[in-house]
């Protein structure tokens, strides 16, 4: 493993050079400023939880992710201005010193970079309170301070009332999402380190899940076990655990249930969590108790599709080149690429689950993206079993290097593993092919 994808402890120490959070903040903001300079925008305005963190290096908890209560502006030639929720503004005045100092020349007081301010709380504060107009007024003031009146403001996501208020105030509002996505496309060394650390925590969760998984447990119990493991290891947020078993595997419903797992079931899981904001998207498939021939065959195909894609990854290759290695939707039971979207798939991973680049036969031939060193993305493959109800799902996260790529998802996936075999007592993982032989040995009274 390279130093770039080394796995450190989660603490800072004085005796080892680890990740540098100050450098992380500076590098992210520098990339965003560079994209703004390349654009024709006067400023970037964000209400998106992850873009606010990328721009300002502030965070107020996952409860705020879907509320659109905070907003931040990056004016051309300046530094971020953050309007924060209630007492969080005072906290950041004391703790987030990087937000304040650069703005003294703008004449807006000691804490120019961080202020209290709220939007409409997704419309729950009624129009009579004129919150949307207040947001627009705040944006106009900053644009005026930096001599940017009348210049377009690029926005990622926005409430309708705020959009209308900005337009009424004479602010040209345009798409700013592309600037954010472009800045986040190539990861810094510290971002890669955090993504690797996040993946290592899922490695541990899969180890615990493999030991726990057996006939008689429910999908939701597996979700609880994984969530506890990750939080115990220091996860900031367990966004979701996709637990699918038995006949629910084909077609894939993308949500766990209370289904009781039975002997011979296939079961696949996708673990999505955040460490210091950096995400995972990480599928693994198991057979529970025993593996049928149909399930083993499906897994073999799924693995071969993954291996072909990984082997092709290197700088200069396009997303279209990668997806051309994967089968058409009709070859695995779907009427169109749109209907099969996200089964043979790839996506960037960073502060969000889905970033650039995107890999799909549905979109990549029309809009191919060129792979570059420093990209981090997940590749996902899927194959339904010939029995009509089982399926296999594998996902690996990779870092693009100068000559190829490095896989940072380490829990074993080269072979279909069988979990929950109580008569297998020598320890370790039990692949499906050895499972077949162990049935014979157990019947003979000899064990493994």
N, C-alpha and C positions, 0 to 999 in steps of 0.2 A: 504494500500500500504506500502511496506517495505521501509526502508531508502535507500536500494540499488536502488530502482526505483522511488525515490522521484523526484518531478519536481520542480526545482528552477527557478529563473529568469535567464536571459541570461547574466547578468553582474556579476562581482565579487564585494563582499561587505565585510566589516570588522566585521559585527555584526552577521554573519551566516556562518557556515561551509558548503561550497558548493563543487564544483568539483575543483580538483587541477591539473592544466595543467602541472606543473613541474613533479608531480608524474606520470601523464599520459605518458609523454615522457620517463621517466626512466623505467616505467613498460613495455612499449611496446618494447623498445630496449633490456631490460633484457630478455624478452621472446624470441626475435629473436636470441640473442646471445646464449641462452640455446639450441635452435634448431640447430644452427650452430655447437655447441660443440657436440651434439649428432650425427651429420652427419659425413660423411667422406670427406667433402668439405674443401677447404682451405679458401674460401671466398664466399660471396653472392653478386651478381651483379644485380642491378635492373634498368630497364628503365620504369617500370610501375609507373604511377602517384601516385597510392595509396600506393604501397609498398615503394616508396621514402618517402612519408609522414610518413608512419609507422616507417621507419628506422631513418629518420633525423628530423622529426617534422618540415618540411618546406613545403611551399605552395606558388605557384606563380600565382594562378588563374585558373579557369576552362578552359580558352582558350587553355591551354597547355596540356589538358588531352589526346589528341589523336596524339600528335606531336612527342613524343619520343625524345625530345631535351635535356633532363636532364638525368643524370645517377648517381648512387651512389654505393659504394662498402663497404661491411662490411668484413674486414679481420679477420680471426681467431686470437684471442688475442688482437684485437684492437677495435677502434671505427669507426663510419661511416666516409667515405670520400665522399663528394658531389661535383660534377662538375655541376655548375649552369649556367643558361642562362643569358649571358650579365651582365647587371647591378644588377640583382638579387644576383649575387655572392657578390658584394660589400655590398649590403643591409644586407645579412645574416652574413657577417663578423662583421657588427656593431650590429645586433639584435639577431642572433642565437648563443650566446656565448657557448652554450653546444656542438657545433660542433668542437671547436678549441682546447680547453685547453688540452685534454688527449693525444695529439699527439706530444708534445714537444720532447719526447724521440726518436721519429722516425727520427728526424733530417731534417724535411722538411720545417722548417720555422714556422713563427708565426701562419699562418692560414692554417695549414695542413688539417684540416677537411672540409674546404670549399674553392672551387676554381672556377674560370671561366672555362667553357669548353662546347662544343656542339658536338652533333653527326651529322648525315648526314641530319637531318630534313626530315626523311622518304624518303631519296634519292634525295631530291631536290637540295642539294649541290652535284654537280657531282663528279664522281670518281677522276677526275684530281686534285681536292683540297685535296685529301688524308685525309679526315676527319675520315674515318673508321680506317685507320692506326694510326692516332693520338689518337683515343679512345683506341685502343689496347695498344699503348705505355704507356698511362697513367695508365692503369690497371696493366701492367707488372711492372712499377716502384713501385707501392704500394705493390704488391705481393713481390717484391724483398726487400723492406724496412722491411717487417715483416718476412722475411725468409721463404716465402711460394712459392718460384719458383717451377714450375712444378706441383703444386697441383691443383686439379680440382676446377673450378669456377662454381658455380651454378647460372644460369640465369633464370629470369622469362619470359620476352619477349625480342626479339632482332631483329634488322634489319639484313637482309642477309649479307650485305657488312661488317658489324661489326663482325658478327659471323665468316666470312671467315678470316677477319683480325686478330682476336684473335687466331684462329687456326694456321694461318701462323706464328704468333709470338710465337707459342709453348704453348699456354694456352689450357689445356683440358677443354672444355665447356660442361657442363652437365645440367640436369634439376634441377633448384633451386626453382622452383615454389612450390614444395611440402613443403619445409622448411617455406616459407612465409605463406602458407595456414595453416600449423600446428601451427605456432606462433599465428596466428590471430583467431584460433578456439575458444579458451576460452577468454571471455571478462573480462577486469579489471573492478573494481567498477566505475572508471571514464568513461570508455567506455560505460558501461550500463547506466550511468547517461546521457551521451550525446545522446545515442540512444533513451532514454525515452523522453528527451527534443525534439528531432526531431519529434518523434511520436506525442507529444502534440501539435506541430505546425500544423500537419496534422489534428488533431482533430478540430482545429479552422477553417482550410480550408474547411473541410466537413460541418461544421456548416454554413459557408457562402454559400457554394454550395447548400445545402439543401434549404436555403431561396431563392436562385436565380433560381433554376432549375424549369422550367415550360414549357408547350407547347409553341413553337415559338422561343426558343433560339437554338443556334447551338452548336454542340460539341466543336468547337474551342473557342467559347465565354466562355464556362465552363473552358477550359484550361487556358484562360487568367485570369479569376477571381481567380482561384486557385494559379496561379503563382504570381499574385500581392499580395494575402494574405500572402503567404509564404515569399516573399521578404520583405514585410512590417514588418513581425515578426522577420526578421534577418536571413533568410535562406541564405546559402552561394551559393547554386546552386540548381535550380529546374531542375533535370535531365530529367524528363518527366511526363506528365499527360496523362494517357491512358483513353480516353473518348470514350465509345462505347454505341450506343443506337439502339433501334428498331431491325430491321432484321439483323443488323450488329453483334448482340450478338451471333448468332449461324450460322456458326462457328465464333469464336473469332479472329479478324484480328490483334490485338495487336497494333493498331495505331488509333489515332483520325482523324476525317474528318471534313468537313463543313456541315455535315448532319443536317437538321432542325428537332428538336425533336418534336414529335407529341403526342396528347393525347393518353394515354394508353400504351405508350412505356415503356419497361424496359430500364434502363440505368445503366451501371456500370463503375467505375472509379478506376484507380490505380494511386496513387500519390507517386512519387519518388523524394526526394529532399535530400539535405545534410546540416547538421548543424555541424560546426566545423569538417567537413569531414565525419560525421556519418550519415548513410542513413536511408531512410524508403522505404518500399514496402508494400502498404496498400490499399487493394481493399474494396470498398463498392458498394452495388447495391441498386437502388431505382426504384420504379414505378413512372411514371410521369402522374399526373392528376387522374389516377385510376389504379387499379391492376386487371388483369384477373385471373380467377381460375388457368389457366395453369402457370402463372407467380408465383402465391403464392405457388403452389405445388412445383415448381422448387426450389424456395427459401428455403422452408422447408427442402427439401432433402439436399441442399447445406449446410444449417446450421447444420443439424444432422451429416453430414460427418465431419464438422469442430469440433463440440463438442466432438465426439468420439475420434478424434485425440488429442485434447487438454487434455481430461481426461486421456489419456494414457501416456502423457509425464512425465517422471521423470528420474533421473539418473539411468543408467544401462539398460534402454530400448534401443532398436536399431531402426535405421531408417526403417529396414525391418519390425519390429513389427508395426510401425505406418502405413506404406503404405499398410500393409495387411488388415487394417480396411477400406480401400478405394476400390471402385469398379474397376473391370477390364475395360479396354478401350472399349471393345465390348459392355459393359452394358450401355454406354452412347453415342454410335453412332460412334465409331472410330474403324478402322480395326486392330490397333496394339497399343502397349504402346508407340512406337516411334512416331506414328502419333498423339497421345494424350499428348505428353510430355509437362509438365508445366501447365497442367490443374488441375489435382490432384497432388499437388507439395509442396515441402518445400525447404527452402534454408537459410543458414546463412546470417546474415545482419551485416555489420560493416562499414569499410571504403569503401567497395564495396557492390553492391546490392546482388551479389551471392558469398557467402563464404561457408565454411563447417559448418554444415553438409548439405548434399543434400538428399532430400526425393523424391523418384519416383519409381513407380512400374517398370519402364524401367531399372533402375540401382541398386536400393537399395537391392534387393534380392541377386544379385551377389556380391555387395561390401557394406555390411551393416556397418554403423558407430554407435558407442555406444554413447548415450547422456550423457553429464556430466554437473554438476552444473557450472553455469557461461556462458553456451552457450546462444546465442541469435539468434533466427531464426524466419522466417515467414512461416506460413502454409497457403496454398491456396487451396480452393475447388471450383468446377464448376459443374453446372448441367444445361443441356438444357431443355427448356420447351416443353411440349407435343404439343404445337401449331406449332412447327417446326421452329420458328424464334426467340423466346425469350430465355433468359438464365439468370442464377444467378451466381454471382462470389463473394466470400467472402475471405478476408485475414486478419489474425491476427498475430501480432508479439508477441513472448513470450520469457521470460527469464526463463531458467531452474533453479529451486531452489533445496534445499536439499531434499525436499519431493514431488515436483511436478513441477509446473511452474506458472508464473504470466504473465497475458496478459497486454501489455503496449499500445495497440491500443484501445482507449476508446470510439470512436464515436459509438453510438448504432447500433448494428447489430443483436440483438436477433430476431427481426422480420423485415419483409420487410416494409420499410418506403415508404409512398406515398408523393411525393413532388409536389408542384405546384397546390395545391387545394385552389383556391381563396376564396371558401365559407367556409373554415375552419378558424375561426377567434379567437378561444380561446387560441391560442398559443401552442407551444410544437410540438412534432413529431406525425405524423399520421401513425400508422401501417396499413397494408393492410386490416386486419380483421375489424378494425373500419371504414375504408374507405367504406366498403360495407354497413354498417349501416348508415353512414352519407349521402349516396345517398338517402336513404329512408327518413331520417329526413329533408333533404333539400327540397325534393319534397313536404313534408307536410308543408313547410314554417316555420319550427321550428329551423333549423340549428343544430349545434352539441349540 
